[in-house]
Amino acid sequence: MEHINITVKGKVQGVWFRQSTMEKAIELGINGYTMNLTNGDVFIEAESDEKTLNLFIEWCKIGPEMANVENVNLAKSDYKGFRSFQIVK
């Protein structure tokens, strides 16, 4: 299992990005969480196998219909053993 931190930049708040992220993560079997950052970005911690995470990252580069993703930053991190995927407020 792999763990990755994802920061999504662009028009990603107020466009259902976190809800869509959670739905996609659950669909793919990814555990972790997503949250809005005060600077307008969306932050995600995600855990799964490498192939599944790569599919998820590709989705994050596009996001939901109303989003306008400008950049996606990735950072590998230590596995934490999340058991579900949540939206953190």
Sequence and secondary structure as in RCSB ss.txt:
>XXXX:A:sequence
MEHINITVKGKVQGVWFRQSTMEKAIELGINGYTMNLTNGDVFIEAESDEKTLNLFIEWCKIGPEMANVENVNLA
KSDYKGFRSFQIVK
>XXXX:A:secstr
 EEEEEEEEEE SSSSHHHHHHHHHHHHT EEEEEE TTS EEEEEEE HHHHHHHHHHHTT STT EEEEEEEE
E       SEEEE 
